[in-house]
Amino acid sequence: MNAKVTWKNGMSFTGSADTGFELPLGADPSVGGANDGFRPLELMAVSLAGCTAMDVISILRKKQQDVTAFEVQVSAEQQHEHPHVFTRAVITYLVTGHNIAEAAVVRAIELSATKYCPAQTMLAKAFPMDLVYEIYEENDGAKELTAKGAWQPKE
């Protein structure tokens, strides 16, 4: 895999990789930026969320779960002093649908964490992650929380 950033001006860059897609990278005005793009560390959190989300939704679809909405949120704590690395993260899986089996959600999260998601496996070596989920039943546009919990690795 190859990736690059190309400087535009100031603290503004354009990032790209083998797929050819581009995205803006920028910095906060307090450090000379124009607030015109993703911060590089934000992309690590987005990458983590995207990697595990793709695994989990794929597994839930294979398990024939009737998912109507799905979101993965990453909340990462950062060290206060430089280099402001992530020190802990909570990954929250929000699954909405009809008759979603809690066991299927837990298994999908487990498989992503232990087998399929390279971003999660790599970053888990750098900081601890809590994996939590909420399952909502959708009825006529309204949704009701039916289950919540956490997946923990077996020791």
ZIWO-V244026 format. One record per pair of residues at least 6 apart in sequence whose C-alpha atoms are under 6 Angstrom apart, sorted by the first residue. I is the first residue (numbers start at 1). J is the second residue. If there is no record, write none. Layout:
# ZIWO-V244026
I;J / I;J
This chain:
# ZIWO-V244026
2;17 / 2;18 / 3;16 / 3;17 / 4;15 / 4;16 / 5;14 / 5;15 / 6;13 / 6;14 / 7;13 / 11;26 / 11;33 / 12;25 / 12;26 / 13;25 / 14;23 / 14;24 / 14;25 / 15;22 / 15;23 / 16;22 / 24;37 / 25;37 / 25;38 / 25;39 / 26;35 / 26;36 / 26;37 / 26;38 / 26;39 / 27;33 / 27;35 / 28;35 / 48;119 / 48;120 / 49;72 / 51;117 / 52;112 / 52;117 / 55;112 / 56;108 / 59;108 / 65;100 / 66;97 / 66;98 / 67;96 / 67;97 / 68;96 / 68;97 / 69;96 / 70;94 / 70;95 / 71;94 / 72;92 / 72;93 / 73;91 / 73;92 / 74;90 / 74;91 / 75;89 / 75;90 / 76;88 / 76;89 / 77;86 / 77;87 / 77;88 / 78;84 / 78;85 / 78;86 / 78;87 / 79;85 / 87;127 / 88;127 / 88;128 / 88;129 / 89;129 / 90;129 / 90;130 / 91;131 / 92;132 / 92;133 / 93;133 / 94;133 / 94;134 / 95;135 / 96;135 / 96;136 / 96;137 / 97;137 / 97;138 / 98;137 / 131;150 / 131;151 / 132;149 / 132;150 / 133;148 / 133;149 / 134;147 / 134;148 / 135;145 / 135;146 / 135;147 / 136;143 / 136;144 / 136;145 / 136;146 / 137;143 / 137;144
